[in-house]
């Protein structure tokens, strides 16, 4: 990493590629080869980063790195080999509707079926009711795209390095008119996840990373203790808002280490913040 690295990193991935399944059917940027993740973690270990859960860094720790996944792709189980190799505790933020009802992830289904989907403004529960059945069957039969089954998630969560946390029930962004659903989304998410071990029931990864100051105030006023964004850059050692660096396929975004470096650019962070506020200020998304 060029120059003096930041003290704390919180990284985000979504899916890991399953070579035997061929290329992803949709959103190839979301799926990262395990070998690339291994290379990145090796580089961070060589630079003396300590691998910790978010918020668990000791006050004297100079460099820490936390690793998280969002959503609940079954291929996240591949990461267990790296978690053991690097003694790396990590968090999977789970959207429970996909696992409980065995539904493909909405963005994959919309892309495969070539249907219109506005991730900041659509009603996700209605969109799941309207899923294209052909696209759903293809995705549920593909190892790159399918979600964990409840039984698989139970085995996955039993690993010593795994922790589960909140990502809402339906992955509905909690902005605009959908902020009123926050309590319901979290209650259903908590009810599902409470059956598994090592669940962080007060930590929430914001769906799509979308939030406004109003969203943050509402959520942190008794609903959760910590929220996770996708703004990028360094994370604070402790605090109620954790900014994560979202990693994508190196074939699309360049090496994972270069993606981390780029995320610290003030231009990149400003562009992401503007996008977040633009989406949440849409007339379609007003309270």
Order of alpha helices (4+ residues) and beta strands (2+ residues): beta-beta-beta-alpha-beta-beta-alpha-beta-alpha-alpha-alpha-alpha-alpha-beta-alpha-beta-alpha-beta-beta-beta-alpha-alpha-alpha
